[in-house]
């Protein structure tokens, strides 16, 4: 059996430092978008068109608090099926649990339950790479102080699920605020300052002391994203 040749493209939203990812099987002409942002629907569909692909799947790592998803609009425009955690937005077509596999052409995308930033957080594993949403960032991790977040659960998700992957696995995060685009599991095990050399209790204490302000779009984004971004949103 010949392995599918996988295409990955990384896209960026300047306002919220959010990464959207396109994963495709060019031979099958099928593509998925992970964490699309509503303001970039036209950009993302243009890329799908230019690459001679059909958008078949939209995947969400979690119910976002900082931007409104394009999932619902993309479903309306293309017929793509929407996917997210069974603990997340009830509007999606397919509710995913740990170990579920989504096939985009011949590319297998495995859902990994990685809660802690939010209770519905998923990561998506493909051969050689993992899309970690806000669970594991480059030299950091997502906060855990709202949307049923739990720092102990986040520590377990990172150390027991993500850090169990091969060290050469490429990490594609949901955000980066310093211009970095990717990392590896091995790098984060060694250099992530929130995790490297720290016990679980030390990690929990650190996360509980961050004192971050609420995300600017929290009150608008969360209810909109629980409706797949299709509800009217005030500017």
Buried (B, 14 or more C-beta within 10 A) or exposed (E): EEEBEBBBBEBBBEEBBBBBBBBBBBEBEBBBBBBBBBBBBEBBBEBBEEBEBBBBBBBBBBBBBBBBBBBBBBBEEBEBBBBBBBBBBEBBBBBBEBEBEBBBBBBBBBBBBBBBBBBBBBBBBBEEBBBBBBBBBBBBBBBBBBBEBBBBBBBBBBBEBBBEBEEEBBBBBBBBEEEEEBBBBBBBBEEBEBBEEBEEEEBBEBBEEEEEEEBEBBEBBBEBBBBBBBBEBEE
